[in-house]
């Protein structure tokens, strides 16, 4: 792996370090909030009492744990690697014992100094886009992030899952498979009932309004590799991608805003909102993902063999974090398709 150290004088970035710490704390808080919601729902939901529901719950709880464990391992490996690239010690093998001898205060002071003098987010972005093979894995994870955001926002609203925003926020802070598996658990605990949404209508944005954030997301995703070497451009793209991932959920709650602007919208039953009202968004996401997948694969094959592309997942902990997360996402969605009751077949995961 390439070293992330530089010869330039360190620049202290307290804001960036504070954001990083807040990032970690937010991920922990949101995860605890969701898990607590699910546990409370499990205690009172009659839908969880059947043997089939129990089996499915155990499967997706296990997948959520595996997803979180895999992500934690790779992200911790990345942080250790980044820290080793920052410290000025002659023998890195002696680093763990050196840290043990430090007092708690000295250790925290050194870690804080590292956080303020390093550029973790930009280094991470640079690594996952460093070459076409790395970005091939990165792109797979980003493809399914938009599809999952659509699915969680729409399906969660149908089922009135509590703290739905927290699932979307976890999907923003962490790679998507952990949030998706937690959401699958929520879907089992909050099934669609025969009388749910009967007589109620939901205002659905028109096709153009649905397509704009989805199309903008994939356009920015296609531009991401060209922004390497330009920290400002890369930062803007990362922020915009994250904002656009929230749009599908925001559109569900914006009917009054659309009506005020005179934007075309349609009314549909709450129960049919996912299966029919948002077909345009799903089709566009599938089309854009397919086009960019073929484009990125062709680009990667120009400079790498197939085996090199596949093994690039282990080229860096940063790439591994996204690549293995994508693999867990595929496994989880496949299991969901295979185990879902027939009545949910038309509304299953993307």
C-alpha positions as CSV (number, residue, x, y, z in Angstrom):
1,X,0.0,0.0,0.0
2,X,1.1,3.5,-0.7
3,X,2.1,5.7,2.2
4,X,-0.2,8.5,3.1
5,X,2.6,10.6,4.7
6,X,3.7,13.8,3.1
7,X,6.8,15.9,3.3
8,X,4.8,19.1,3.8
9,X,4.7,20.8,7.2
10,X,1.6,19.6,9.2
11,X,-1.4,21.9,9.2
12,X,-3.6,21.7,12.2
13,X,-7.3,21.2,11.4
14,X,-9.3,21.2,14.5
15,X,-12.6,21.4,12.6
16,X,-11.8,18.3,10.6
17,X,-10.8,16.4,13.8
18,X,-14.0,17.5,15.5
19,X,-16.1,16.3,12.6
20,X,-14.3,13.0,12.6
21,X,-15.0,12.4,16.3
22,X,-18.6,13.5,15.8
23,X,-18.9,11.2,12.8
24,X,-17.9,8.2,15.0
25,X,-20.1,9.2,17.9
26,X,-23.1,9.8,15.6
27,X,-22.7,6.3,14.1
28,X,-22.7,4.8,17.5
29,X,-25.7,6.9,18.8
30,X,-27.8,6.1,15.7
31,X,-27.0,2.4,15.7
32,X,-28.0,2.2,19.4
33,X,-31.1,4.2,18.7
34,X,-32.2,1.8,15.9
35,X,-31.3,-1.4,17.9
36,X,-33.3,-0.1,20.9
37,X,-36.3,0.6,18.6
38,X,-36.0,-2.9,17.1
39,X,-35.8,-4.6,20.5
40,X,-38.7,-2.6,21.8
41,X,-40.8,-3.5,18.7
42,X,-39.8,-7.2,19.0
43,X,-41.1,-7.2,22.5
44,X,-44.6,-6.0,21.5
45,X,-45.0,-7.0,17.8
46,X,-47.2,-10.1,17.3
47,X,-45.7,-10.5,13.8
48,X,-42.4,-11.6,15.4
49,X,-44.0,-14.6,17.2
50,X,-44.3,-17.0,14.3
51,X,-41.5,-19.5,13.8
52,X,-40.8,-18.3,10.2
53,X,-40.5,-14.7,11.4
54,X,-38.2,-15.8,14.2
55,X,-36.0,-17.6,11.7
56,X,-35.8,-14.6,9.4
57,X,-35.1,-12.2,12.3
58,X,-32.2,-14.4,13.4
59,X,-30.8,-14.5,9.9
60,X,-30.8,-10.7,9.4
61,X,-29.6,-9.9,12.9
62,X,-26.7,-12.2,12.2
63,X,-26.1,-10.5,8.8
64,X,-26.2,-7.1,10.5
65,X,-23.6,-8.2,13.1
66,X,-21.4,-9.7,10.4
67,X,-21.7,-6.6,8.3
68,X,-20.8,-4.3,11.2
69,X,-18.0,-6.5,12.4
70,X,-16.4,-6.6,8.9
71,X,-16.7,-2.9,8.5
72,X,-15.3,-2.2,11.9
73,X,-12.3,-4.5,11.2
74,X,-11.4,-2.8,7.9
75,X,-12.0,0.8,9.2
76,X,-9.9,0.1,12.3
77,X,-7.2,-1.3,10.0
78,X,-7.3,1.9,7.9
79,X,-7.1,4.1,11.0
80,X,-4.1,2.1,12.3
81,X,-2.4,2.3,8.9
82,X,-3.1,6.0,8.8
83,X,-1.7,6.5,12.3
84,X,1.4,4.5,11.5
85,X,2.0,6.7,8.5
86,X,1.8,9.8,10.7
87,X,4.0,8.8,13.7
88,X,7.7,9.3,13.4
89,X,9.1,6.2,14.9
90,X,11.9,4.1,13.6
91,X,10.4,0.7,14.2
92,X,6.7,0.5,13.5
93,X,6.6,-3.0,14.9
94,X,7.4,-1.5,18.3
95,X,4.4,0.9,18.0
96,X,1.9,-1.1,20.0
97,X,4.2,-1.5,23.0
98,X,5.2,2.2,22.8
99,X,1.5,3.2,23.0
100,X,0.9,1.0,26.0
101,X,3.6,2.8,28.0
102,X,2.0,6.1,27.4
103,X,-0.3,7.5,30.0
104,X,-4.0,7.9,29.1
105,X,-3.6,11.7,28.9
106,X,-0.5,11.5,26.7
107,X,-2.1,8.8,24.5
108,X,-5.3,10.9,24.0
109,X,-3.2,14.0,23.3
110,X,-1.1,12.2,20.7
111,X,-4.3,10.8,19.0
112,X,-5.8,14.3,19.0
113,X,-2.7,15.7,17.5
114,X,-2.8,13.0,14.8
115,X,-6.5,13.8,14.0
116,X,-5.8,17.5,13.7
117,X,-2.7,17.0,11.5
118,X,-4.0,14.3,9.2
119,X,-6.5,14.4,6.4
120,X,-8.3,11.1,6.9
121,X,-11.4,11.8,4.8
122,X,-9.4,13.1,1.8
123,X,-6.9,10.3,2.1
124,X,-9.7,7.8,2.2
125,X,-11.3,9.3,-0.9
126,X,-8.0,9.4,-2.7
127,X,-7.3,5.7,-1.9
128,X,-10.7,4.4,-3.1
129,X,-10.3,6.4,-6.4
130,X,-6.6,5.9,-6.8
131,X,-6.9,3.7,-9.9
132,X,-9.5,2.1,-12.0
133,X,-9.4,-1.3,-10.1
134,X,-9.9,0.4,-6.7
135,X,-12.7,2.6,-8.0
136,X,-14.5,-0.4,-9.6
137,X,-15.2,-1.7,-6.1
138,X,-16.0,1.8,-4.8
139,X,-18.5,2.3,-7.5
140,X,-20.4,-0.9,-6.7
141,X,-20.9,0.3,-3.2
142,X,-22.1,3.7,-4.3
143,X,-24.4,2.2,-6.9
144,X,-26.4,0.3,-4.2
145,X,-26.3,3.2,-1.8
146,X,-28.8,5.2,-4.0
147,X,-30.9,2.1,-4.6
148,X,-31.0,1.4,-0.9
149,X,-31.9,5.0,-0.1
150,X,-34.8,4.8,-2.4
151,X,-36.0,1.5,-0.9
152,X,-35.6,2.5,2.7
153,X,-37.3,5.9,2.3
154,X,-40.3,4.6,0.3
155,X,-40.8,1.2,2.1
156,X,-40.2,2.7,5.5
157,X,-42.8,5.3,4.9
158,X,-45.3,2.6,3.8
159,X,-44.7,0.6,7.0
160,X,-44.5,3.7,9.3
161,X,-41.2,2.4,10.7
162,X,-40.2,4.6,13.7
163,X,-37.1,6.8,13.4
164,X,-36.9,6.1,9.7
165,X,-34.5,9.0,9.4
166,X,-32.0,7.2,11.6
167,X,-31.7,4.3,9.1
168,X,-31.0,6.8,6.3
169,X,-28.5,8.6,8.5
170,X,-26.6,5.4,9.3
171,X,-26.5,4.7,5.6
172,X,-24.9,8.1,5.1
173,X,-22.3,7.7,7.8
174,X,-21.4,4.1,7.3
175,X,-21.4,1.9,4.1
176,X,-24.9,0.8,3.4
177,X,-25.1,-3.0,4.2
178,X,-25.4,-2.5,8.0
179,X,-28.3,0.0,7.7
180,X,-29.9,-2.2,5.1
181,X,-29.8,-5.3,7.3
182,X,-31.2,-3.4,10.2
183,X,-34.0,-2.2,8.0
184,X,-34.7,-5.7,6.9
185,X,-35.2,-6.6,10.6
186,X,-37.6,-3.6,10.9
187,X,-39.5,-4.7,7.8
188,X,-40.1,-8.1,9.4
189,X,-41.3,-6.5,12.6
190,X,-43.6,-4.0,10.7
191,X,-45.2,-6.1,7.9
192,X,-47.8,-4.7,5.5
193,X,-51.2,-5.6,6.7
194,X,-54.3,-6.1,4.5
195,X,-56.0,-3.0,5.8
196,X,-52.9,-0.8,6.0
197,X,-53.2,2.4,4.0
198,X,-56.8,1.6,3.1
199,X,-58.5,4.9,2.1
200,X,-55.3,6.9,2.6
201,X,-53.5,8.6,-0.2
202,X,-49.9,9.7,-0.6
203,X,-48.8,12.5,-2.9
204,X,-46.2,11.2,-5.3
205,X,-43.8,13.6,-7.1
206,X,-44.0,13.5,-10.9
207,X,-41.5,11.6,-13.0
208,X,-39.3,14.6,-13.7
209,X,-39.1,15.5,-10.0
210,X,-38.2,12.0,-9.1
211,X,-35.5,11.7,-11.8
212,X,-33.6,14.9,-11.1
213,X,-31.9,13.9,-7.8
214,X,-31.2,10.3,-9.1
215,X,-29.7,11.6,-12.3
216,X,-27.6,14.2,-10.5
217,X,-26.3,11.5,-8.2
218,X,-25.0,9.3,-11.0
219,X,-23.6,12.3,-13.0
220,X,-21.5,13.3,-9.9
221,X,-20.5,9.7,-9.4
222,X,-19.2,9.5,-13.0
223,X,-17.2,12.7,-12.3
224,X,-15.7,11.5,-9.0
225,X,-12.5,9.9,-10.5
226,X,-11.6,13.2,-12.4
227,X,-11.6,15.2,-9.1
228,X,-8.7,13.3,-7.6
229,X,-5.8,15.7,-6.9
230,X,-8.3,18.6,-6.3
231,X,-9.2,18.5,-2.6
232,X,-11.9,21.2,-3.0
233,X,-13.6,19.5,-5.9
234,X,-13.5,16.1,-4.2
235,X,-14.9,17.5,-1.0
236,X,-17.8,19.2,-2.9
237,X,-18.6,16.0,-4.8
238,X,-18.6,13.9,-1.6
239,X,-20.9,16.4,0.2
240,X,-23.3,16.6,-2.8
241,X,-23.4,12.8,-3.2
242,X,-24.5,12.5,0.4
243,X,-27.1,15.2,0.1
244,X,-28.6,13.6,-3.0
245,X,-28.9,10.3,-1.2
246,X,-31.4,12.0,1.2
247,X,-33.6,13.3,-1.6
248,X,-35.7,10.2,-2.1
249,X,-36.8,10.4,1.5
250,X,-37.3,14.2,1.4
251,X,-39.5,13.8,-1.7
252,X,-41.9,11.6,0.3
253,X,-42.5,14.5,2.7
254,X,-42.6,17.4,0.2
255,X,-46.1,17.2,-1.2
256,X,-47.1,20.6,0.2
257,X,-43.9,22.1,-1.2
258,X,-44.6,20.6,-4.7
259,X,-48.2,21.8,-4.7
260,X,-47.1,25.4,-3.7
261,X,-44.7,25.4,-6.7
262,X,-47.2,23.9,-9.0
263,X,-45.0,20.9,-9.7
264,X,-46.9,17.9,-11.2
265,X,-47.6,15.2,-8.8
266,X,-50.0,12.3,-8.5
267,X,-52.0,10.7,-5.7
268,X,-51.9,7.0,-5.1
269,X,-52.9,4.8,-2.2
270,X,-50.4,4.6,0.6
271,X,-50.2,0.8,0.2
272,X,-49.3,1.1,-3.6
273,X,-46.8,3.9,-3.2
274,X,-43.7,1.8,-3.3
275,X,-44.8,-0.7,-6.0
276,X,-46.2,1.8,-8.5
277,X,-45.6,5.4,-7.7
278,X,-41.8,5.3,-7.7
279,X,-41.2,3.0,-10.7
280,X,-39.5,5.8,-12.6
281,X,-36.9,6.3,-9.8
282,X,-36.1,2.6,-9.7
283,X,-35.8,2.2,-13.4
284,X,-33.5,5.3,-13.7
285,X,-31.3,4.0,-10.9
286,X,-31.0,0.6,-12.6
287,X,-30.3,2.1,-16.0
288,X,-27.7,4.6,-14.7
289,X,-26.0,1.9,-12.6
290,X,-25.8,-0.5,-15.6
291,X,-24.3,2.2,-17.9
292,X,-21.7,3.3,-15.3
293,X,-20.9,-0.3,-14.4
294,X,-20.2,-1.2,-18.0
295,X,-18.2,2.0,-18.5
296,X,-16.1,1.5,-15.3
297,X,-15.5,-2.2,-16.1
298,X,-14.3,-1.3,-19.6
299,X,-12.0,1.4,-18.1
300,X,-10.6,-1.0,-15.5
301,X,-10.0,-3.8,-18.0
302,X,-7.9,-1.4,-20.1
303,X,-5.3,-1.3,-17.4
304,X,-5.8,-4.4,-15.3
305,X,-6.6,-8.1,-15.7
306,X,-9.8,-9.5,-14.3
307,X,-7.9,-11.1,-11.5
308,X,-6.2,-7.8,-10.6
309,X,-9.6,-6.1,-10.4
310,X,-11.0,-8.7,-8.1
311,X,-8.0,-8.8,-5.8
312,X,-8.0,-5.0,-5.6
313,X,-10.6,-5.4,-2.9
314,X,-7.6,-6.2,-0.6
315,X,-5.3,-3.5,-1.9
316,X,-6.2,-1.2,1.0
317,X,-8.4,-1.3,4.1
318,X,-10.3,1.7,2.6
319,X,-11.2,-0.3,-0.5
320,X,-11.9,-3.4,1.6
321,X,-14.3,-1.5,3.7
322,X,-16.4,-0.6,0.7
323,X,-15.8,-3.7,-1.3
324,X,-16.8,-6.2,1.4
325,X,-19.7,-4.0,2.4
326,X,-21.0,-4.3,-1.2
327,X,-20.6,-8.1,-1.0
328,X,-22.6,-8.3,2.3
329,X,-25.3,-6.1,0.7
330,X,-25.6,-8.5,-2.2
331,X,-25.8,-11.5,0.2
332,X,-28.4,-9.8,2.4
333,X,-30.6,-8.8,-0.5
334,X,-30.4,-12.3,-2.0
335,X,-31.4,-13.8,1.3
336,X,-34.3,-11.3,1.5
337,X,-35.6,-12.3,-2.0
338,X,-35.3,-16.0,-1.1
339,X,-37.1,-15.8,2.3
340,X,-39.7,-13.1,1.7
341,X,-43.4,-14.2,1.7
342,X,-45.0,-14.2,-1.6
343,X,-47.2,-11.2,-0.8
344,X,-44.0,-9.1,-0.4
345,X,-42.4,-10.2,-3.6
346,X,-43.3,-7.1,-5.6
347,X,-42.0,-4.8,-2.9
348,X,-38.7,-6.5,-2.0
349,X,-35.2,-5.1,-1.8
350,X,-33.6,-3.4,-4.8
